[in-house]
């Protein structure tokens, strides 16, 4: 089963790194949606359905924290899993992020297999391992 993924990040290059990392991981993606900030993400979610959101925290216009809070307030979007990408490593900060309603955090730098495992975990799905997965070692983004 293919999943639709929304990538929310103000950096076009980081969106491409995230997208490419997920592709390399072998995770089954139907469609990638990409936006620059939380405000654009909320607008997109009015017309498109996604299975999971991958979001940065620090963005102009609407940051990731405000975005996640607004997602939680809407019955249509409150159940969409949110995976936050962060450079933050302090346990207290990660706990604060998780308490907002975030489903999972991935710390930078990240590896394709880490991304794949997190996505499978948050979506509660099993995906068969491919030969491609065995070749993931050594990649880090």
Secondary structure as UniProt FT lines:
FT   STRAND          3..8
FT   HELIX           12..25
FT   STRAND          29..35
FT   HELIX           38..45
FT   TURN            46..47
FT   STRAND          52..55
FT   HELIX           64..73
FT   TURN            75..79
FT   STRAND          81..86
FT   HELIX           91..99
FT   TURN            100..101
FT   STRAND          104..107
FT   HELIX           112..123
FT   HELIX           131..135
FT   TURN            137..138
//
